[in-house]
Amino acid sequence: MDHLVALAERLIAYDTCEPEAIRKAAGFVKGWLEAREIEAGEETARERPVLMAEVGPADAPTVVLHGHLDVVPGLPGQFEPRIEGDRLIGRGSYDMKGALAAMLMVTAQLRDQDRIRVRLGIVADEESEEEQDRGSDRLVDLGFTGDFAITGEPTDLHIGVEAKGVLAVRLEVGGRAAHGATPWLGDNAVLKALDVFRSIESLPFARESSELFDRPSINLGRIWGGDALNKVPDKCVIDVDIRYLPEQDPRMVLEQVEELRDAVVINTFTRPPAIVDRDSIFVHTLREATAEYHDHEPTSVGRDGASDAVSFLRVGVPAVEFGPVGGGHHGPEEWVSIASLSSYSRALEAFLMALPDRMEG
């Protein structure tokens, strides 16, 4: 337990929203594995490291444990991990350096067994907005796959069998310039952009629901407008992050956005939703391995956020999100439960050791 927490703290201490810190963190992980006689290979995607390691025989059932080192930018002090009661606090503790530390420990613990092959894949661009040449796609294209994959995104020890898709839209809104002292003579593009965003929230797709989701998620992530204090802005650009339901067609969503007045779509970024058979032998076995750490059954859940599980799904490898208990990811007080890190590690190991018999049966 102490070793697991110490490893998580060491990972959190790297400010891995910065390229140099990412490289240093990857070097530490590679050295940690090699110190335990586990060979670690390295590739790159857009000059960011992609790490690969595996234990167990090549002809055994194969599970990929997948994680990411990168984090969203944090506030000063968030890369100085601290413990308060059961909480390990720091940027990336929940999303997902705590889970990654557990995956590293489990991989090392299973080094000498011969029942299952465990492949550990670690990327450094899961939080990026790049659509091409992503680290997880690089893993898959290299053949670093298996019978099943688990990505350690935050799920509070539940099994994420569905995740929303991503449609990020950049829109340009036009207005009319005027002197700042006489704004009634102009048409303020910034104010119009806010109206455009509110209109997106009211489109038909935004009011739909599904079995695991009560609605899509819509967030105004960035806004640029105006070039002088004393001038009515005549142009504004906004980035809107739409997380659409797995059953929705992103083309339909985009068509509804494009029909809005006063706004022109100038760029998009998309990622497909994730859907996994909740009745598969892999999900059943993982549910059984996790059940003792819940007051009730670890029901399969829908995830509002997207993940790189879709990289495995696109080549036919079933993949779920499964991570420890915590909260505040991407926020100022991100934390992971120390007790749940231990439970998570034990559940992963129990799943991996039980799976070969279940697959034979």
Secondary structure, DSSP 4 states (H G I P E B T S, - for coil): -HHHHHHHHHHHTS-TTSHHHHHHHHHHHHHHHHHTT--EEEEEETTEEEEEEEES-TTS-EEEEEEE-------TTTTS-EEETTEEESTTIIIIIHHHHHHHHHHHHTTT-SS-EEEEEEES-TT----SS-HHHHHHHTT---SEEEE----TT-EEEEE-EEEEEEEEEE-B--BTT-GGGSB-HHHHHHHHHHHHHTSGGGG---SS-SS-EEEEEEEEE-S-TTB--SEEEEEEEEEE-TTS-HHHHHHHHHTSTTEEEEEEEEE--EE--TTSHHHHHHHHHHGGGSSS---EEEESS--THHHHHTTT--EEE---SEE-TTSTT-EEEHHHHHHHHHHHHHHHHHHHHHHH-
